Every structure is written in structure tokens, then in C-alpha cells.
């Protein structure tokens, strides 16, 4: 069996990008690293709605902010429909399914003053 290897050369655009990164002192090795993917599962007393797609975010703190925004948006829609879903929570999971963070819906709103 003969195995042929494809030898790829850099395009002019890739050379330009590499040079720009070097000029501005940006670590080009870091550019190729993928951001972690976080999954936002919605949990209620009756079950779980699993997030099978996930979202790439830089940090767990970014994932927490995303979960807070999601919870607020879902509660806003529910209130307009006359429903109270404040007992739910969002579980932020990693790609292996481990729960990294739990964001209760009730902790995403401020008391009315």
C-alpha cells in the first residue's frame, strides 16, 4: 500500500496574517486553539431540556454571563405568557457532561425597590 502525503504550502493570505500577528506581538500558536464548548441545560421539577449544540466561549465566567442572559430571556417570555418558571435552573456543563456551574433563575433577577 502506498500512502501519499499532501504537502501544503502557505497561501499569500496566511503569510500576511502570520506577519501581522508577529508585528503586533500576538501568539499565533494560541490562535489555533479552540475555545471550550459549554452546554446550557435547563432543569425544572419535571425534567431537563438538554443543550446538544453548546456554545464556544472563552471562560467559565463568560458561560455564567450567557446562562444569566438565557434565564432572563426565558423568564421574560414566560411572564408575557402568564407563567412562572423561576424555580428552574440552568446547568452549565463541559463537553464531557460534567456540571461546572448551576445558575438558578431566581438568582438572575433583582428585587423590585
N, C-alpha and C positions, 0 to 999 in steps of 0.2 A: 504494500500500500504506500502510495506516495502522498505526502502531506505538503501542500503548498501554503506558504505564509504570505499574506498580503502585507507588503511594506508600504506604509502610508507616510507621505511627506506632508509637512505643514503647508497650509494654504497661505496666501498673502494676508488674508484677514486674520488668521491665527497668529502669524508672525507680528502683525501690527498690534494685536491685543496683548501679546506677550511683552512686547516692547513698552507699551503704555503702562502695563502693570509694574514692570521693572522701574520705569521712570518715577512713578508715584509711590513706589515702595510697598506695593500690595503683594502679599504672599500668594503667588499663583498656585501653589500646591493646595492651599485652603479653598481655592475657587472650585476645585473639582470635588470637594467633599459634599455629600448630600446632607441636607438638614434632616433632623429626626422627624418622623411622622407621628403625629398624635391622633388618637381616636377619641371622639366625644360621644359616649354612650349616655342616653337619657334613661334614668331609672325612676320608676314610680312604684307604688304599692302593688300594682297589678302585673308588672313585668319590666322588661328592658327593651329599648329601641337601640339596636347596635348600629354604630357607625362603621360601615365596612370600607368606606373610602379613605377616611382620615385626611389630615391637613399637615403639610410640611411647615414647621415653624422653627425658629432658631433656638428658643429656650423654653423651659417649663413655665417660666413667668409669662411668656407670650401665649402659651397654651391656656394659662389661667385667665388671662385677659379675654381670650377668644371664648372660653367657656362662660364667662360673665356676660359678654355681649350676646351669646346664643341664648342663655337663660332669660335675659331681659327681653329679647325679641320674642321668644316663645310665650313668656308671660303676658306681654303686650297683646299678642294675638288672642290669647285665651281670655283676657279681660274683655276685649271687644266682643267676644262670643258669650260673655257672661259666665265664664268658667274660672275656677280657682285651681291652678296647678302648682301652687307654691310649695307643696310638700315634695315635689320632685327634686332630683339632683342630677348633676352631670358628673360622670366618672371619666376622668382623663386617663387614657391608657397608652402604653407604648406599643410598639409593633409586635411584641410577644404577648400582649394582652394583660400585662400587669398593670394594676391600678396605681397611678402615680399621684393622683390628686382627686379629691372629691369636692365639688362646688355645689352646696345646697342652694336651691333657688332663693330661699329666704334670705341668704346672706348677700344676694346681689342687689337688694333694694335698700333704700334708706327710709327710716321712719319719717312720716309727714310731720312737719313742725308748724 
